[in-house]
Each structure stands twice: as structure tokens, then as C-alpha cells.
């Protein structure tokens, strides 16, 4: 029987999956409550929100695993993790896989950039030799064994060496045992079509607002031949714009009294974080005065 994971099962039910990226447990809860079948923890977003830094290789394995654990424990839907380059060589990849499985992750993205890496839509990327990444993928496959862990092999070679090399690399990565393939930063619809024509499914498309890849709809990408469509920065950019606008308003007016309609309501927010369930738990485990006669 072929190797199967939760992600394979989701793809059996719905041939094309679109899912937003998040950077914390609250975001994951909102994704699940919106009805998405899975989510993704974006390294770009975690670096920005936890460190206030760009996706430039500053984020460590420890920080990403800790975030993954919090997110995975907050929701029941599968969570894929941006594991960058695996944080080192093949041996580091083994530890990364083991740590993410222990955290509850459903899988990870593993890219072939030189460390320290940078966002796939930034300039100045470099890639490691293809054989080195093949060995890292093999290490990841061996580390997971028969456990439920979906491995996405990503190449950043499009910007560095051109599309043909990126496609050729992905073929090697598939042979090494990757479950899905991801060519980062194609520059046109024609390039997306060429990727889908040349490579076996499942394939990842990265819809990054402001990036070099054109923003296509789920239906358009499905027609081209993509099965996994990640929107990694939508939450980050939406939240940052909303917070910036509200902070400026508060600074200029001295109150949010006339902008309450731009905020989620107090009680609505409590529904998101399931406050009533925690009240019930608190009540359940309250200490009671004991019966002086020992009667129940």
C-alpha cells in the first residue's frame, strides 16, 4: 500500500486545497472556523511577528518548533510547517522532522536554498547543489518512517538558474521521496502552466500578495494543474494593515469610541477563544467544601 498521510486523505476528498498561512494559535483558530481544511505556519510571518525581522534566516529551529507546537495544539485541522532549509545539513533535517512530528505537525516544506535563506520573492537567493538537497529529502523520509508526515520539496532555483533547472531539480526531489513539489516564484501564468505540465502532482502554488507570481484564483490554478494552494502572508498583511490604521486613529483622536465598528466585538472574540468552555472547566474543578459528616 502506498504511503498515506492526512494531507493525502484531504486531497482524495477535494482535489484542490486552498489554505491560508498563520503565525500563531489565534490565526489557526480563525482559519479552522472559516472552514479551511488545513493551515500553514509561515516562517516569514513568524519572523515578522515574533522578532520584528524580515525572512532573512534569523528565525531558528527552536523558535519555529515552539510556534508549531502552539498552533498544532490549538486546532484539529492539519498544520503544515515552513521548515526553511531544515536548519542545516541532512542531520539537522532529521532532528527538524522529529521535532515537528512531536509538535503535532502534519508535514513541512523543505527548501534548497543556501542557509541563511531568505523569502522566496526577495532578491539575492542562492541554492545548494541538487544532490545535497536530494540527500536532505532522503534524510527527512527516513526520519519520518511510516508516521503521518507530508513532505513538500521546494526549489528556489527559478530565480537563480532558470525554470528548466527548477523543474529538473523537482524531478530529482520526487525520486528522493518527496510527497509534493513546489517551484517557488514563477513569474507568469505561462510558467505556472509549464510547471504543472512537466511535474507530477501534487503540486504547490504560492499566492503571495505583492510577490513576483501573478495572483490566480483557486479555480484558475486547479485548471492549470495545481492541488495545494497556499496563501502564506494574507493573514499577516491583513492584520498589520488593520493594526496600523487603528493605532494611527488612536494616536490622533485619543479614543476608539468612534471606531468600535472596525473592531471585533468583545463577546464575539470570546466565542473564538471558547471562553464559555473554559468557564465550564473552571466550574467543574472548583474545590468544594467537604461534608462534615462524610456523607456524599
Residue frames as qw, qx, qy, qz and C-alpha x, y, z in Angstrom:
[[0.000, 0.887, 0.461, 0.000, 0.00, 0.00, 0.00],
 [0.373, 0.586, -0.033, 0.719, 1.29, 3.49, -0.90],
 [0.311, -0.183, -0.477, 0.801, 2.37, 5.83, 1.87],
 [0.159, -0.714, -0.511, -0.450, -0.63, 7.85, 3.08],
 [0.210, -0.087, -0.433, 0.872, -1.00, 10.92, 5.28],
 [0.136, 0.650, 0.555, -0.500, -3.80, 13.22, 6.46],
 [0.157, 0.579, -0.240, -0.763, -2.96, 15.52, 3.54],
 [0.069, 0.058, -0.877, -0.472, -3.32, 12.69, 1.02],
 [0.048, 0.471, 0.865, -0.163, -6.71, 11.91, 2.52],
 [0.146, 0.680, 0.229, -0.680, -7.81, 15.54, 2.19],
 [0.139, 0.426, -0.545, -0.709, -6.71, 15.55, -1.45],
 [0.032, 0.192, 0.959, 0.204, -8.81, 12.43, -2.06],
 [0.088, 0.656, 0.668, -0.340, -11.86, 14.35, -0.83],
 [0.226, 0.935, 0.116, -0.249, -11.06, 17.65, -2.55],
 [0.832, 0.300, 0.139, 0.446, -8.57, 17.60, -5.45],
 [0.342, 0.530, -0.094, 0.770, -7.55, 21.24, -4.96],
 [0.516, -0.671, -0.434, 0.310, -6.98, 22.65, -1.48],
 [0.198, 0.685, -0.091, 0.695, -6.51, 26.34, -0.72],
 [0.657, -0.595, -0.390, 0.250, -5.27, 27.30, 2.73],
 [0.017, 0.934, -0.141, 0.328, -4.05, 30.49, 4.46],
 [0.609, 0.162, -0.525, 0.571, -0.82, 30.81, 6.37],
 [0.490, -0.837, -0.147, -0.193, -0.76, 31.85, 10.02],
 [0.372, 0.533, -0.528, 0.546, 1.79, 32.77, 12.64],
 [0.168, -0.240, 0.685, -0.667, 0.03, 31.94, 15.92],
 [0.065, 0.247, 0.954, -0.160, -2.67, 29.85, 17.56],
 [0.314, 0.552, 0.368, -0.679, -5.35, 32.54, 17.23],
 [0.351, 0.478, -0.461, -0.660, -4.83, 32.71, 13.49],
 [0.129, 0.065, -0.974, -0.175, -5.10, 28.94, 13.24],
 [0.192, 0.404, 0.780, -0.438, -8.41, 29.01, 15.13],
 [0.367, 0.591, 0.050, -0.716, -9.75, 31.63, 12.73],
 [0.265, 0.338, -0.754, -0.498, -8.66, 29.56, 9.73],
 [0.023, -0.138, -0.989, 0.058, -10.42, 26.49, 11.11],
 [0.230, 0.520, 0.594, -0.569, -13.56, 28.45, 11.99],
 [0.342, 0.534, -0.248, -0.732, -13.63, 29.87, 8.45],
 [0.895, 0.253, 0.243, -0.276, -13.93, 26.32, 7.17],
 [0.427, 0.669, -0.599, -0.106, -10.49, 25.70, 5.66],
 [0.972, -0.104, -0.193, -0.078, -9.38, 22.06, 5.84],
 [0.811, -0.164, -0.124, 0.547, -5.76, 22.81, 6.81],
 [0.024, -0.997, 0.068, 0.020, -3.37, 25.66, 7.53],
 [0.764, 0.346, -0.158, 0.521, 0.31, 26.57, 7.21],
 [0.458, -0.814, -0.028, 0.357, 2.75, 28.24, 9.59],
 [0.561, 0.763, -0.013, 0.320, 4.74, 30.78, 7.58],
 [0.704, -0.226, -0.146, 0.657, 8.36, 31.42, 8.53],
 [0.189, 0.436, 0.144, 0.868, 8.14, 34.91, 7.02],
 [0.429, -0.687, -0.257, -0.527, 5.19, 35.69, 9.28],
 [0.788, -0.520, -0.253, 0.210, 6.71, 34.17, 12.42],
 [0.587, 0.029, -0.069, 0.806, 9.95, 36.12, 11.90],
 [0.004, -0.521, -0.174, -0.836, 7.96, 39.32, 11.41],
 [0.557, -0.656, -0.240, -0.449, 5.62, 38.89, 14.38],
 [0.835, -0.485, -0.175, 0.192, 7.92, 37.28, 16.94],
 [0.674, -0.206, 0.050, 0.708, 11.19, 39.00, 16.04],
 [0.152, 0.913, 0.101, -0.366, 10.13, 42.07, 14.06],
 [0.249, -0.530, 0.620, 0.522, 12.62, 40.98, 11.41],
 [0.641, 0.452, -0.336, -0.521, 12.48, 40.04, 7.71],
 [0.975, 0.023, 0.215, -0.049, 12.55, 36.47, 6.43],
 [0.365, 0.812, -0.446, 0.088, 16.33, 36.56, 6.16],
 [0.740, 0.152, -0.612, 0.233, 17.42, 33.47, 8.05],
 [0.127, -0.495, 0.493, -0.704, 17.06, 34.97, 11.52],
 [0.811, -0.271, 0.084, -0.512, 14.41, 32.50, 12.69],
 [0.044, -0.423, 0.899, -0.106, 15.79, 29.42, 14.45],
 [0.475, -0.113, -0.845, -0.218, 14.58, 25.86, 14.53],
 [0.188, -0.251, -0.768, 0.559, 13.75, 26.18, 18.23],
 [0.238, 0.268, 0.176, -0.917, 11.54, 29.23, 17.64],
 [0.507, 0.106, -0.518, -0.681, 9.72, 27.60, 14.74],
 [0.419, -0.140, -0.897, 0.029, 9.13, 24.31, 16.56],
 [0.030, -0.270, -0.630, 0.728, 7.77, 26.19, 19.58],
 [0.396, 0.236, -0.079, -0.884, 5.35, 28.09, 17.33],
 [0.496, 0.045, -0.758, -0.420, 4.35, 24.87, 15.57],
 [0.244, -0.183, -0.893, 0.330, 3.55, 23.22, 18.88],
 [0.172, 0.314, 0.424, -0.832, 1.27, 26.06, 19.99],
 [0.472, 0.247, -0.318, -0.785, -0.53, 26.19, 16.65],
 [0.442, 0.031, -0.864, -0.239, -0.95, 22.42, 16.29],
 [0.159, -0.237, -0.848, 0.447, -2.37, 22.07, 19.79],
 [0.227, 0.267, 0.241, -0.905, -4.90, 24.88, 19.18],
 [0.641, 0.319, -0.176, -0.676, -6.78, 23.27, 16.27],
 [0.791, 0.011, 0.605, -0.097, -7.93, 19.91, 14.96],
 [0.729, 0.679, -0.017, -0.082, -7.16, 20.60, 11.29],
 [0.861, 0.013, 0.077, 0.502, -3.77, 19.52, 9.89],
 [0.081, -0.960, 0.143, 0.225, -0.95, 22.07, 10.09],
 [0.819, 0.364, 0.003, 0.444, 1.93, 22.25, 7.61],
 [0.448, -0.804, 0.062, 0.387, 5.12, 23.98, 8.76],
 [0.494, 0.823, -0.218, 0.176, 7.59, 26.13, 6.86],
 [0.836, -0.458, 0.116, 0.278, 10.85, 24.45, 7.90],
 [0.086, 0.886, -0.370, -0.266, 13.06, 26.60, 5.66],
 [0.514, 0.550, -0.654, -0.075, 16.17, 24.56, 4.77],
 [0.883, -0.233, -0.404, 0.048, 15.81, 22.20, 7.71],
 [0.380, -0.900, 0.193, -0.096, 18.19, 24.50, 9.62],
 [0.353, -0.642, 0.659, 0.169, 21.42, 22.89, 8.45],
 [0.219, 0.341, -0.845, -0.349, 22.57, 19.70, 6.80],
 [0.633, -0.130, -0.669, -0.367, 20.85, 16.32, 6.47],
 [0.410, -0.176, -0.775, 0.448, 21.43, 15.55, 10.15],
 [0.118, 0.134, 0.312, -0.933, 19.74, 18.79, 11.15],
 [0.532, -0.036, -0.432, -0.727, 16.85, 17.86, 8.86],
 [0.529, -0.179, -0.829, 0.036, 16.41, 14.59, 10.76],
 [0.182, -0.256, -0.620, 0.719, 16.09, 16.47, 14.04],
 [0.275, 0.092, -0.049, -0.956, 13.74, 19.02, 12.50],
 [0.565, -0.125, -0.653, -0.488, 11.41, 16.27, 11.24],
 [0.471, -0.245, -0.797, 0.287, 11.41, 14.55, 14.62],
 [0.062, -0.204, -0.412, 0.886, 10.75, 17.80, 16.49],
 [0.388, 0.041, -0.217, -0.895, 7.88, 18.79, 14.19],
 [0.570, -0.194, -0.755, -0.260, 6.25, 15.37, 14.40],
 [0.359, -0.277, -0.709, 0.540, 6.47, 15.57, 18.19],
 [0.087, 0.158, 0.172, -0.968, 4.87, 19.05, 17.99],
 [0.466, 0.462, 0.667, -0.354, 1.89, 17.60, 16.14],
 [0.254, 0.554, -0.337, -0.718, 2.63, 18.91, 12.64],
 [0.841, 0.351, 0.366, -0.188, 1.10, 17.20, 9.61],
 [0.794, 0.374, 0.211, 0.432, 4.09, 17.96, 7.41],
 [0.301, -0.740, 0.113, 0.591, 6.69, 20.50, 6.35],
 [0.589, 0.804, -0.043, 0.071, 8.11, 22.47, 3.44],
 [0.695, -0.463, 0.304, 0.458, 11.85, 21.87, 2.89],
 [0.463, 0.881, -0.021, -0.093, 13.70, 24.20, 0.51],
 [0.877, 0.112, 0.079, 0.460, 17.01, 24.04, -1.33],
 [0.123, 0.945, -0.122, 0.277, 18.36, 27.50, -0.54],
 [0.555, 0.229, -0.493, 0.630, 21.78, 28.14, 0.94],
 [0.498, -0.777, -0.368, 0.113, 21.49, 28.98, 4.65],
 [0.213, 0.428, 0.581, -0.659, 20.86, 31.64, 5.80],
 [0.238, 0.476, 0.738, 0.415, 17.88, 31.67, 3.46],
 [0.129, 0.231, 0.130, -0.955, 15.55, 34.49, 2.57],
 [0.584, 0.465, 0.427, -0.510, 11.98, 34.91, 1.40],
 [0.609, 0.196, 0.678, 0.363, 11.48, 33.25, -1.96],
 [0.340, 0.828, 0.376, 0.238, 10.31, 36.52, -3.53],
 [0.246, -0.909, 0.176, 0.285, 13.32, 38.54, -2.38],
 [0.613, 0.711, -0.336, 0.072, 16.45, 39.13, -4.45],
 [0.012, 0.704, -0.669, 0.236, 19.83, 37.54, -3.79],
 [0.912, -0.203, 0.271, -0.231, 18.83, 33.91, -3.23],
 [0.214, 0.528, -0.812, -0.131, 21.32, 31.07, -3.64],
 [0.940, -0.079, -0.027, -0.330, 20.66, 27.34, -3.92],
 [0.522, -0.490, 0.696, 0.055, 22.66, 24.34, -2.77],
 [0.181, 0.279, -0.845, -0.420, 23.79, 21.60, -5.19],
 [0.749, -0.084, -0.278, -0.595, 20.87, 19.40, -6.23],
 [0.700, 0.022, -0.706, 0.105, 22.48, 16.24, -4.85],
 [0.119, 0.119, -0.628, 0.760, 22.86, 17.84, -1.42],
 [0.525, -0.057, 0.177, -0.831, 19.14, 18.57, -1.27],
 [0.770, 0.030, -0.555, -0.314, 18.33, 15.09, -2.54],
 [0.494, 0.038, -0.768, 0.407, 20.16, 13.72, 0.49],
 [0.165, -0.066, 0.451, -0.875, 18.29, 16.07, 2.80],
 [0.705, -0.026, -0.174, -0.687, 14.99, 14.83, 1.42],
 [0.728, 0.042, -0.684, -0.009, 16.09, 11.22, 1.84],
 [0.219, 0.086, -0.695, 0.679, 17.04, 12.03, 5.44],
 [0.436, -0.057, 0.212, -0.873, 13.59, 13.54, 6.03],
 [0.785, 0.010, -0.424, -0.452, 11.87, 10.48, 4.55],
 [0.604, 0.053, -0.747, 0.274, 13.94, 8.15, 6.73],
 [0.014, 0.122, -0.558, 0.821, 13.31, 10.28, 9.83],
 [0.594, -0.069, 0.073, -0.798, 9.53, 10.18, 9.47],
 [0.192, -0.041, 0.979, -0.047, 9.41, 6.45, 8.73],
 [0.103, -0.410, -0.825, -0.374, 5.79, 5.37, 8.43],
 [0.067, -0.522, -0.530, 0.665, 4.46, 8.25, 10.53],
 [0.263, 0.804, 0.520, 0.117, 1.84, 10.70, 9.27],
 [0.251, -0.722, 0.114, 0.635, 4.04, 13.49, 7.91],
 [0.630, 0.699, 0.315, 0.125, 3.70, 15.10, 4.48],
 [0.509, -0.450, 0.256, 0.688, 6.94, 16.31, 2.89],
 [0.467, 0.866, 0.175, -0.020, 6.89, 19.18, 0.40],
 [0.657, -0.156, 0.242, 0.697, 10.14, 19.68, -1.53],
 [0.206, 0.949, 0.150, -0.188, 10.61, 23.29, -2.54],
 [0.674, 0.076, 0.200, 0.707, 13.14, 24.68, -5.00],
 [0.009, -0.892, -0.095, 0.443, 14.20, 28.30, -5.28],
 [0.555, -0.139, 0.523, 0.632, 16.24, 27.64, -8.41],
 [0.393, 0.763, 0.475, 0.194, 13.87, 29.55, -10.73],
 [0.025, -0.995, 0.039, 0.086, 15.41, 32.89, -9.78],
 [0.472, -0.658, 0.502, 0.305, 18.96, 31.56, -9.63],
 [0.347, -0.225, 0.801, 0.433, 19.30, 29.15, -12.57],
 [0.388, 0.133, -0.477, -0.778, 16.06, 29.43, -14.52],
 [0.785, -0.035, 0.156, -0.599, 12.85, 27.45, -14.83],
 [0.820, 0.266, -0.492, -0.124, 14.32, 24.40, -16.55],
 [0.321, 0.305, -0.766, 0.465, 16.73, 23.78, -13.68],
 [0.436, -0.181, 0.472, -0.744, 13.95, 24.27, -11.14],
 [0.875, 0.094, -0.091, -0.466, 11.82, 21.64, -12.87],
 [0.704, 0.323, -0.621, 0.117, 14.76, 19.24, -13.21],
 [0.013, 0.323, -0.714, 0.621, 15.54, 19.63, -9.52],
 [0.661, -0.103, 0.294, -0.682, 11.95, 18.85, -8.57],
 [0.876, 0.183, -0.374, -0.242, 12.06, 15.63, -10.55],
 [0.476, 0.302, -0.724, 0.398, 15.09, 14.55, -8.51],
 [0.246, -0.242, 0.556, -0.756, 13.34, 15.54, -5.30],
 [0.828, -0.013, -0.021, -0.561, 10.30, 13.46, -6.19],
 [0.793, 0.239, -0.559, 0.041, 12.54, 10.45, -6.85],
 [0.221, 0.323, -0.694, 0.605, 14.10, 11.00, -3.42],
 [0.258, -0.361, -0.867, 0.226, 10.69, 10.58, -1.76],
 [0.136, 0.101, 0.194, -0.966, 9.01, 13.99, -1.57],
 [0.276, 0.485, 0.803, -0.207, 5.21, 13.84, -1.37],
 [0.317, 0.886, 0.337, -0.035, 4.63, 17.15, -3.16],
 [0.586, 0.099, 0.176, 0.785, 6.68, 19.57, -5.24],
 [0.046, -0.932, -0.262, 0.247, 6.91, 23.36, -5.06],
 [0.537, 0.303, 0.152, 0.772, 8.69, 25.61, -7.55],
 [0.202, -0.734, -0.333, 0.556, 8.93, 28.95, -5.80],
 [0.013, -0.712, 0.059, 0.700, 8.44, 32.30, -7.53],
 [0.442, 0.352, 0.644, 0.516, 7.40, 31.54, -11.12],
 [0.088, -0.322, -0.006, 0.943, 6.90, 34.85, -12.90],
 [0.410, 0.145, -0.329, -0.838, 3.91, 34.30, -15.15],
 [0.826, 0.100, 0.294, -0.470, 0.84, 32.22, -15.82],
 [0.772, 0.484, -0.394, -0.120, 2.78, 30.54, -18.63],
 [0.191, 0.476, -0.793, 0.327, 5.49, 29.50, -16.19],
 [0.560, -0.131, 0.608, -0.547, 2.89, 28.10, -13.81],
 [0.875, 0.312, 0.009, -0.370, 1.40, 26.14, -16.70],
 [0.577, 0.544, -0.607, 0.056, 4.83, 24.81, -17.71],
 [0.155, -0.383, 0.792, -0.450, 5.49, 23.65, -14.15],
 [0.715, 0.046, 0.469, -0.516, 2.16, 21.83, -13.94],
 [0.826, 0.452, -0.212, -0.261, 2.71, 20.21, -17.34],
 [0.473, 0.560, -0.660, 0.164, 6.22, 18.99, -16.52],
 [0.017, -0.315, 0.805, -0.502, 5.88, 17.77, -12.94],
 [0.423, -0.315, -0.839, -0.132, 3.78, 15.07, -11.27],
 [0.454, -0.629, -0.017, -0.631, 1.10, 16.03, -8.74],
 [0.084, -0.915, -0.390, 0.064, 0.53, 17.06, -6.08],
 [0.464, 0.345, 0.012, 0.816, 1.97, 20.49, -6.79],
 [0.264, -0.686, -0.400, 0.548, 2.09, 23.60, -4.62],
 [0.256, 0.650, 0.222, 0.680, 1.30, 27.12, -5.85],
 [0.381, -0.408, -0.398, 0.728, 2.28, 30.04, -3.64],
 [0.071, 0.783, 0.398, 0.473, -0.08, 33.02, -3.84],
 [0.476, -0.420, -0.269, 0.724, 1.85, 35.83, -2.18],
 [0.145, 0.939, 0.312, 0.012, 0.35, 39.30, -2.40],
 [0.035, -0.954, 0.254, 0.154, 2.94, 41.66, -3.89],
 [0.648, -0.343, 0.602, 0.315, 5.27, 38.85, -4.93],
 [0.051, 0.430, -0.613, -0.661, 6.58, 38.01, -8.39],
 [0.085, 0.206, 0.950, 0.220, 3.98, 35.32, -9.12],
 [0.339, -0.238, -0.275, -0.867, 0.62, 36.51, -10.52],
 [0.358, 0.037, 0.711, -0.604, -2.32, 36.06, -8.18],
 [0.413, -0.065, -0.715, -0.560, -4.69, 33.49, -9.66],
 [0.706, -0.280, 0.159, -0.631, -7.89, 32.08, -8.23],
 [0.566, -0.206, 0.783, -0.158, -8.29, 28.61, -6.82],
 [0.790, 0.456, 0.370, -0.178, -10.28, 27.62, -9.91],
 [0.480, 0.816, -0.308, -0.092, -7.64, 29.00, -12.28],
 [0.114, -0.611, 0.779, -0.079, -4.82, 27.18, -10.50],
 [0.700, 0.022, 0.685, -0.201, -6.81, 23.95, -10.38],
 [0.752, 0.627, 0.108, -0.172, -7.36, 24.20, -14.13],
 [0.288, 0.786, -0.547, -0.010, -3.62, 24.62, -14.65],
 [0.845, 0.079, -0.526, 0.062, -2.94, 21.51, -12.56],
 [0.110, 0.391, -0.626, 0.666, -2.11, 22.62, -9.00],
 [0.597, -0.404, -0.686, -0.101, -3.51, 20.78, -5.99],
 [0.527, -0.575, -0.397, 0.483, -2.17, 22.71, -2.96],
 [0.205, 0.704, 0.130, 0.668, -2.59, 26.49, -2.97],
 [0.517, -0.490, -0.423, 0.560, -1.05, 28.31, -0.04],
 [0.054, 0.854, 0.113, 0.506, -1.69, 31.97, 0.78],
 [0.681, -0.149, -0.485, 0.528, 1.08, 32.38, 3.36],
 [0.273, -0.046, -0.241, 0.930, 1.01, 36.12, 4.07],
 [0.220, -0.578, -0.493, -0.612, -2.65, 37.09, 3.69],
 [0.569, -0.690, -0.436, 0.096, -3.25, 36.99, 7.45],
 [0.559, -0.319, -0.104, 0.758, -0.07, 38.90, 8.28],
 [0.166, 0.183, 0.269, 0.931, -0.71, 41.69, 5.79],
 [0.336, -0.639, -0.513, -0.464, -4.39, 41.99, 6.72],
 [0.607, -0.644, -0.375, 0.276, -3.60, 42.15, 10.44],
 [0.492, -0.194, -0.014, 0.849, -0.72, 44.59, 10.00],
 [0.019, 0.387, 0.348, 0.854, -2.83, 46.98, 7.91],
 [0.462, -0.689, -0.480, -0.287, -5.73, 46.86, 10.38],
 [0.636, -0.545, -0.281, 0.469, -3.50, 47.38, 13.41],
 [0.392, 0.017, 0.096, 0.915, -1.59, 50.21, 11.79],
 [0.134, -0.528, -0.396, -0.739, -4.79, 52.03, 10.87],
 [0.570, -0.696, -0.425, -0.097, -6.26, 51.60, 14.36],
 [0.629, -0.385, -0.192, 0.647, -3.07, 52.69, 16.13],
 [0.219, 0.203, 0.189, 0.936, -2.90, 55.84, 13.98],
 [0.337, -0.630, -0.444, -0.540, -6.55, 56.54, 14.73],
 [0.655, -0.623, -0.376, 0.204, -5.99, 56.08, 18.47],
 [0.534, -0.181, -0.061, 0.824, -2.91, 58.31, 18.44],
 [0.083, 0.289, 0.274, 0.914, -4.68, 61.06, 16.52],
 [0.432, -0.545, -0.366, -0.619, -8.07, 61.01, 18.28],
 [0.118, -0.361, 0.660, -0.648, -7.25, 59.70, 21.73],
 [0.627, 0.033, 0.586, -0.512, -10.06, 57.14, 21.68],
 [0.005, 0.016, 0.910, 0.415, -11.51, 54.18, 19.80],
 [0.332, 0.378, 0.613, -0.609, -15.06, 55.23, 20.73],
 [0.552, 0.598, -0.006, -0.580, -15.95, 56.21, 17.17],
 [0.414, 0.489, -0.710, -0.291, -14.18, 53.22, 15.59],
 [0.551, -0.183, 0.749, -0.320, -15.66, 50.32, 17.55],
 [0.840, 0.401, 0.175, -0.320, -17.34, 49.05, 14.39],
 [0.541, 0.665, -0.514, -0.024, -13.86, 48.40, 13.00],
 [0.091, -0.420, 0.849, -0.307, -13.04, 46.03, 15.88],
 [0.506, -0.201, -0.823, -0.164, -14.34, 42.56, 16.59],
 [0.545, -0.624, -0.039, -0.559, -16.88, 42.69, 19.39],
 [0.256, -0.512, 0.704, -0.420, -15.88, 41.70, 22.92],
 [0.778, -0.028, 0.515, -0.358, -18.32, 38.78, 23.07],
 [0.840, 0.508, -0.129, -0.141, -17.58, 37.65, 19.51],
 [0.297, 0.653, -0.668, 0.200, -13.89, 37.41, 20.32],
 [0.466, -0.338, 0.710, -0.406, -14.69, 35.30, 23.37],
 [0.906, 0.233, 0.201, -0.291, -16.52, 32.88, 21.11],
 [0.634, 0.630, -0.447, 0.030, -13.38, 32.46, 19.01],
 [0.186, 0.476, -0.770, 0.382, -11.30, 31.52, 22.04],
 [0.647, -0.279, -0.691, -0.159, -14.14, 29.42, 23.55],
 [0.077, -0.408, 0.494, -0.764, -14.37, 31.32, 26.80],
 [0.755, -0.272, 0.065, -0.593, -17.59, 29.61, 27.91],
 [0.905, 0.062, -0.420, 0.039, -15.94, 26.19, 27.64],
 [0.452, 0.283, -0.558, 0.636, -13.21, 27.36, 29.97],
 [0.426, -0.376, 0.275, -0.776, -15.74, 28.79, 32.41],
 [0.912, -0.142, -0.168, -0.346, -17.33, 25.32, 32.45],
 [0.765, 0.187, -0.513, 0.342, -13.97, 23.68, 33.06],
 [0.074, 0.400, -0.478, 0.779, -13.22, 26.11, 35.87],
 [0.660, -0.311, 0.134, -0.670, -16.57, 25.34, 37.47],
 [0.919, 0.008, -0.374, -0.123, -16.07, 21.61, 37.12],
 [0.736, 0.088, -0.474, 0.475, -12.81, 21.63, 39.03],
 [0.211, -0.682, 0.215, -0.666, -13.68, 24.15, 41.73],
 [0.254, 0.053, -0.849, 0.460, -12.84, 22.97, 45.23],
 [0.544, -0.535, -0.386, -0.519, -15.99, 22.21, 47.24],
 [0.340, -0.494, 0.566, -0.565, -16.48, 22.36, 50.98],
 [0.352, 0.033, -0.935, -0.013, -16.44, 18.80, 52.29],
 [0.669, -0.499, -0.331, -0.440, -19.47, 17.35, 54.10],
 [0.202, -0.588, 0.618, -0.481, -18.57, 17.38, 57.85],
 [0.812, -0.160, 0.442, -0.346, -20.37, 14.04, 58.29],
 [0.221, -0.335, 0.850, 0.342, -18.51, 12.47, 55.38],
 [0.582, 0.445, 0.663, -0.156, -21.78, 11.83, 53.52],
 [0.188, -0.042, 0.566, 0.802, -22.00, 12.22, 49.78]]
